[in-house]
Amino acid sequence: MWSSTSARNVGRGASNFQSDRGKQRNPNSEQKRVQKPPLTHFISIPIGHDSGLHRRWTQISQALINASPAIPGIDRSVIIKPEGLHVTLGIMNLRDDRENHRRGSGNTSSQLHSVQDALALLKTLQAPIQELMKRDTNANPVLYFPMDQLDIMRNGRNRNSEHGHVLWAGPNLNGELGKRLKRVCDLVHSTFKDAGYLQDDRPLKLHCTLINTIYRKFTPAPTTSFSLENTIIGKTPSDNSSRRRNHNQRERIPFSFSSFLSSDAYRLMNAPDGVTAPINPDYGPFKIDLGTWLIDEIQICRMGSQDAQGVYQKVGGISLL
C-alpha cells in the first residue's frame, strides 16, 4: 500500500547504519520535531477477493518461497497474502465517534474529521465516478485494474536496484484501461486531499504491493553472498521482536531484486517472450501480465486491521457496479 508506511519503506545501507551508531542526538532538535498524527484509516480498492487473482498470486507466492536457488531476503512473512491485495488511494487520521459513544468516552480527540465524515464524502463521489466511467466507454461502464508492469519502489535512500523492500505491480497509465482508472482515482484522491483528509502530500502512485519487507517477522541468518546489511544486522532477534512488525529502519533487511528477476516466480508473471535472465534491475518498470481485474468497490478500511487471511477491516464504501 502507498501510504506513510511507504515513507518507512526505505532500507538503510551498511555505511549509513554504521555512521549513525556513534551520533549524539541533539535534545533541542528532538523537541522541535513535529509529531505526526497517527494513521488510522485508508481509502482502498480491494482486488484480492477475485478468485482468479487469488489463484495466480498463490501460485507465484509458492514459487517465491520454494525458489531454487533461494531468493535472498524472501520468506513467507514479507509476501502479501492474496486476500490482502489492494490499491491505496490515500491515508487518513480519523476519529470514530460511534466507537467513542459506545465506550462512553465522548469526543476528546483532536482529530478534525470522523470516520462518518469520510464515508459521507466518499458517498458524494459515487455519482461523479459513474459519470466519468460512462464518458469513457459506450459499453457497460466498469473499471479495471491492469497489472501489466512491475518494479520495486525507488524512493528516498532506496536507489540500489539490488536491494528491494517493496515490490509492486500496477497499470500502464498510457493504455486505455490505465487512463480510465487514473481519472477515477485522481478524482477520489484530489477530493479527499482538498478537503484536508489526507496525511501524505506526495502524488498518487497507482500500485498494488506484492512484497513488503516491513512485515518481516524474523531476521534472516547472515550471508556473505547477499549484502553487508545481513551481516551487520543478521542476528537472531528475541521472541518478542520476532512477533512485532519491523518498523525500525536499522533492522530492515531487503530482498535481492536481481535474484527475483532470474526466478521462476518472475517467469510465472508471464514476462514477455524473449526476456531472459539476467535482466538489469536498473531498467524498471518491467512488463508483465498478471491479469486485469474488475474493480467493484472503493472502501475505507482501518489501518493495521488485517485478519488471519490478510483482509483489512472495512468501515464502509461505495459500489462501482
Secondary structure, DSSP 8 states (H G I E B T S, - for coil): --SHHHHT-----HHHHHHHHT----HHHHHHS-------EEEEEE-TT-HHHHHHHHHHHHHHHT-SS--TT--GGGB--GGG-EEEEEEE-EE-HHHHHHHT--S----SEEHHHHHHHHHHTHHHHHHHHHHH-SS---EEEE--EEEE---TT---TTEESEEEEE--TTSHHHHHHHHHHHHHHHHHHHTT-BS--S-----EEEEEGGG--S-----SSS-HHHHHH-S---HHHHHS----GGG---EEHHHHHTSHHHHTT---TT--S---GGG--EE----EEEE-EEEEEETT---TTS---EEEEEE--
